[in-house]
Amino acid sequence: MSGDGPSLVWFRDDLRLADNPALQAALERGEPIVAVYVLDEESAGVRPLGGAARWWLHGSLLSLADSLERLGGRLTLRRGPAERVIGELAASVGAGAAFWNRRYGRAEREVDTRIKASLLAAGTETRSFAGSLLFEPWTIQTGQGGSYSVFTPFWRACTAGPPPRAPYPAPEAIPGLAADVPSDALEDWALLPTRPDWAGGLREAWQPGEESAHRLLDTFLRDSLPRYGAERDQPAQAVTSRLSPHLRWGEISPFQIWHATEWARTGLTGNAQSSATRFLTEVGWREFSYHVLFNAPDLATENLRPEFDAFPWPSLDERALARWQQGRTGIPLVDAGMRELWRTGSMHNRVRMVAASFLIKNLLIDWRLGEQWFWDTLVDADAASNPFGWQWVAGSGADAAPYFRVFNPELQAKKFDPHGEYIRQNVPEYGTDAYPAPIVDLGETRRAALAAYEQIKGMKEQAIAARAAAGAEAETV
């Protein structure tokens, strides 16, 4: 079906050369390669990147371009709706084949389906691959053929079969196209903040790129993996992998992480062996979030549990929301997390849960507003994990923490930051007169949240019927 033209490799959330199935297919085909990244902020339903994610993307594309050039290739940058851009590029270079790794959001899948059909109709060999998930959503189903809504049976089903495939090796050379292919200049995309430049803390904390990802993985497996299970919830301890943004952008693949961890655990025993299992289970939670997103594409905007549609959110207290965003709530662990987020574009996972619980259940602010703030400020803002985590804390999502489970930030601080190290790292004025008083009473607001929850208990059937009726009415309009 394909001709002798070059292979088009469309990079998306897989900004790496090693263990890149789409690139591997192009290398095996043996023709020159046109590597392209498309900044698509126009296709219907595709969510625009937040500010911190745009900063990371700039650095990651610089790193990918450098890696390609060192091996003989070149990264072509194009901006616009992917359906138009990829079609025009394939035609202009006379592509004989086009390869990419699959995406799992509904809008992205629809775009990819149309592009694939168009390229195939034009006689271009077109294939997609599993490069971002160990277990693609349609391959893991319940005994009744449906999707899982609880993590433990989902992960049991994933791990009951053969282990994930071995990673593909890094290429030794990439045959580029002899003719120049017009490319945008990365600087013209204005991904970096300038007025003001708020990214100083991000630059201090992170180095985007494939090489940095593997250095972090090696360091984690060597120094921290044996302690991970016991200390992972202590934000002052540097025992987490810090791989989340690298994984989100595909600078490292879950297959590489899986097999490197399995290799590292061979010399471990006892609690250290359990730590490796715990770490791989966290990789499993990422898989589960994509399983949920695939089956619930509106995860960032709609409650997964329909009874929460009737939750009596009060009028928005914009002052309280701003104080939460700024890390000035007067609740030390919450403030420490929110300031870490603003400074570094990340936040320790235990503190993420505490900060999210405080917004939803102590301030009674809709989880969607928190999800939007994290989307804009996290370097690892992920279309599946971010809304999944917020719905988990809210009690409206899959395998969710019950709504009546309210994280008490004072007790959480005593348990996981008993000496206040993490708080002092991020809130230097803590313990002085400059630190603000709490904006709410934790006990009173907890009781108010539980009272609100009582109003929606037992409303699931009514909510399902209301959603069905709304859908039927929309179809007739």
N, C-alpha and C positions, 0 to 999 in steps of 0.2 A: 504493500500500500504506500509506503513512504518512498520518497525519492532519495537522491544522493546529497541533498542540501544539508546545511548545518543543523545541529541539534540546539533547540531553544530550551534553556533550563530556567524556569521561573522560580526565583527565590521568594519566600514569603516569611513564615515564622520558623525558618530553618536556616539561619544565617551562619552556616558552617560548611566545611569541605569534607571532613571525615564523617563517616556514617550518614551520608546523604543519599538516600536511594535514588532520587531523581538525577542527581549528578552522576551516580554510579551507572545508571542506565545509559546516560549520554556518553560516558567514557567507553562503555562496552560497545556502543554503536560505532565508535571510531571516527566520526566526522568532527569537524571543528565545532566548538561550543560557543553559543551566544548566551552569556549569563545576564539575567535581567532582574531588577527589583522595581516594582511598580508601587508608587505612593498613591493609593486609591482612596480619596476622601469624597468621592462623588457617587459611587454605586449605591443604589437604594438599599437601605438597611444595614450597610457596613458602618460600624461605629467609629467615629473619628478618634484618634489617639489622644490621650491626655498629655499634659505638658511634660511630666517626668518621663513618660514613655517615648515621647518625641526626642527628648535629650538622649535617651539610651539608644534609640534607633540611629541617630546621627553617628554616634561612636561605633556602633556595631557595623554599620555600612562602611565606615572608613576601614575598619579592621578586615572585613570581608574583601573589600576591593584590594587592599594590600596583599592579602593571602593569595588571591587570584593572580595578581600581577607577578608575584614571585614565582608562580608555577607556569607562567606563560599565557594566562587568560586575562580577561578584563570584565569589569562589572559595568553594565549599561543601566543607567537610571532613567526612568520615565515617570511622568506624573499624569494622572487622569483616570477615568473609568477603565478598569482592567479589561473589560470586554472589548473596548475599542483599541486600547494600547497594545494588547497582546496580538490581536488580529492584524493590526497594521505592521507591527514589528515582524511577525512571522512572514507576512507577505513581502516586506521590504528586503529581508535577508534571504528569501527563498528557502525557509526552513523545511527540512524533510521530516522533522520530528519535534515534538514538544513534550517536555516532562516536568512534573511538579509533584510535591508531596501534599497530601490531602489536608483540607481544613474541615472543621466540623460545625461551625455556626451555620444557621439556615441561609442567611443572605450570602455568605461566602460559598456555600455549596451550590446555590442557585446560579451564581456568577460562573463558577467553575464548570457547571453542567452545560451552560450555554456556550462557553468558550470551547469546550471539548467538542460539542456537536458541530460548531462552526469550523473548527480546524479539521475535523475528520471529513466534513463535507468538501473541504478544499483539497483533500488528498494528503493531509499531513498526519503522520503517525502521532497519536497522542495517548499518553499513559500517565496515570497518577499512582502514588505509592503511599504506604504507611511509614511515615518518618517521624511523627510527633507523638504517637501513642503506642504503648506496648500492646494494648488490646483495643481494637477499634470498636465503637459502640455497638454495631450490628452483629459483632461476633460473640458477644456475651449477653445471653438472654436467660430469663427464668425458665423453669420447667414448662410453663404455660406459653412460652414464646414471647413474653413481654419484657419490659425493662425493669431493672432493679431500682428500688427506692430506699434500700437499706445497705449500708456499706459492707458489713461483715459477710453476708452471703454473696454479695457482688465480688468481693476480693477472694473469697473462697473459690468461686467459680473461675476467676481469672487464673489463680495459682494451681488449680487442679489439673490443668492440661500441661502441654509441653512448655518449657521455659521460653522466654522471648528469644528471638533470633540473635545471633552474634552480630556485633557491629561490623559495618564495612570499613576497610582500612582507609587511611587518608591517601588521596591521590599523590603520585609523584610528579605528574605534569598535567597541565590542562591545555589542550590544543585550542588556541584562540582563532578567531576569524581573521584572515589576512586584511580584509578591507575594514576601514573604520566604520563603526556603527555610531551614529549620533547619540549623545547622552546628555541628560541634564547635568548641571553642576550641583553637587550636593549642597553647597552653600546657598544656592538660590531657593532651596526648599525652606529655609529659615526654620529649621527644627530646633535650634538652640535659642534659649531665652536671651534677650539683649537689654530690654528696657522695662524693668531692671534685669540684670543677670543674677537670678536667684539660685543658680546651679553650683555654687562653690562647694557646698557640702556634698553634693552628688559626686563631683570630681574627686574630692578627698576620699570618698567611701568606695568608689567603684572604678573598674576599668573594663568597659564592654569589650567583647570579642571572644573568639574561640580559644585562643591560647590562655587567656585569663581564666576561662571556665575550667579548663583542665588543670591549671595550677591549683585552683580552689579545691577541686575534687581530690587531687592527690594529697593536698595538705589535710583536708578533712579526714580522709581514710587513714592517713598515717597518724595524725595527732588526736583526733576527736572522736572517731567512731566508737572506740571502746567505752567512752563516757557518755555517749549520746543518749542512751536510754534513761540514765539516771539524772542527767543535768539539762536535758533539752528544754525544759520549761523554765529554766532560770535565766532571765534575760541578761544578767550581768556576766554570765559565763559564755565564752566564745566557743561553743561546742556545736552550733548548727553549721550546716554546709555552706550557707549563703549562695546556693546555686539557683535559687528561685528565678531571678531575672535572666540568668543565662539559659535556663530551661525554657522560660517563657518565650525568649527570642530564638530558641533553637540553636544557640551557639554550642550547646551540648545536647545530646539526645538521651531520652530515658533508657535506651538500649545500652548506651555507653555507661551510664550511671549504674544500671542494674548489674551488668557483668563485672564492672570494676569493683562493686561492693561485694558481689559473690566471691570474687577472687580474694579480696582483702579479708573476708571473714574466715577463710580456711585456717588461718593461724589463731583464731580467737576461740575462747571457751567461756562457759558460764554466762555471767551478765554481759560480757562484751559480745558474745554471740547473739544474745537477745537484742542488744543495741542495733546490730546489723538488720535483724528482722524488723525492728521498730522503724528504722530509717526507710527500708523498702516499703513498709506499710504506708509511710507518708507519701512516697511516690504513688502508691495505690490510691490515695485520696485524690490526687490530681487526676488520675485516670477516671475515678468515679465522677468527679465534677464534670468532665467532658461527656461521660455517659449520660449524665442528667441533662446537660445542655443540648445534646443531640436530640433528646426526646422531649425537651421543654425549651424551645428556642428563645422564648421571651423571658428567660431566667432573670435578666437584669431589670425587668419592669413589672412582671406579674408574679404574685404569690403562687408558689407551687401548690400549697394547700389552699383550696378555694375559700374555706371558712375565714381566712385572714383578710379577704376582701372587705369584710364587714368590721374590721378592727376600728374602734373609735379614736383615731388619731385626733388630738386636739389641734387648734390653730397653731401654726408654726411659730415658735419663739425664735425669731431670727437672731436675737442677742445671744441666746443660749447656744444656738448652732455655731455662731461665730466664735464664742468662747471655747467650744469644743475643738473647732478647727485650729484655733491658735494655741491650744494647749494651755488654757488659762481658766480651767474649771474649778481650781482649788482642790482637785482630787489628784494627789501626787502621781500615782501610777498611770492614770489616764493622761495627765499632762505630759509625763515623760514619754509615753508612747507617741502622742501626737507631735511632740517636738522632734523626736527622732525621725518620724515620718517626713516632716517638712524639711529637716536638715539633710537627710540621707536618701530620701525616696524609698525607705523601707521601714518595717517595724517588726519586732520579734513576734512570732505567731501567738504566744500566750497573751501578750499585751494587746495584740489585735483583737482577740476575743473580748478582753476586758473593756477596751475602748468602745468596741461596737455595742456591747451589752449596755454600757453606760448611756450611749446616745439613744438607744431604742427604749430601754426599760427604766432608766432614771430620768431622762429628759423627754421621753415619749415623743421622739422624733422618728418619722418614717424611715425604715431601713434603707430605702432607695436613695435618700439624700446622703447617707453615709457612704453607700456604694459609689455614688457619683464623685464624692470627694476623694475616696481612695483611688478611683479610676484616674483622676487627674494628677494625683500626687505620688502614686506608687510606680517605681521603675519596673516592677513585675506585674503591673495591672494586666490581668488575664481575663478573657471573655468568659471563661468557665469558672475558674477558682474564685474570682472576686465576688460575683453575685452569689455563688454557691455558699461561700463563707458567711456573707451577710444574712442570707436566708436561714442558714443553719443557726446562727445566733438568735435571729428573730423568732425562730420556731415555726416559720412558714415554709420551710424547704424540705429537702430530702434528708432522711435520717437525722432530723433536726433535734437540737437541744430543746426540751419542752419550754414553752414560753415562761412557765413559772420558775424555771432555773435562771436566777438573776446572779450574775457574777458580782460579788461584793468586792470592789476594788481595794478596800482596806485589808480585807482578809487575804485577797490574792497577793497583795504586796508583802504581807507578813509571811506568807507561805513560800513565795517564789523570789522575793527580793528582801530577805529578812534584815540585811544590814544596810539597805537603802542605797546600794552601790549604783544600780541602774537609774534610780530616781535622781541621785545627785549628778550623775553623768549628763543628764538631759535637762534638769531643772536646777541650775546653779543657785537660784535664790530660795530654794526650798529650805524651810526652817528659819527664815528671816521675816522681818516685817514687810518686805517687798512681795512676798508670796500671797496671792489673793485668798480670801476665805472661800469655802465651798459655795457654789452657786445653787446647790440643792441639798436637801437633807436626804441621805441615802435610804433611811428607813421609811420615811414618808413617801418618797417616790416609788420605792419598791411596792408598797401597799397600793398605791394608785395604779401601778402597772398591772398588778394581779387583779385588781377590781375591773380594769378594762378588759383583761383576758376573760374574766368570768362572763362578760357580755357576749362573747362569741362562741363559748363552749356549746357544743351540740348543734351548731349551725352548718355543719358540713353538707348535709343533703340539700338544704335550702340554697346554699351558695353554688353547688354544682348545678342545680336546676336554673338558678339565675344566670350563670355563665352560658348554659346551653341556650336559654331563651335569648340572651343578648347576641349570641352567635347566629341564631336563626334569623333574628331581626336584621342583622347586618347583611346577611346574604340576600335579603329581599330588597335592600335599598339600591 
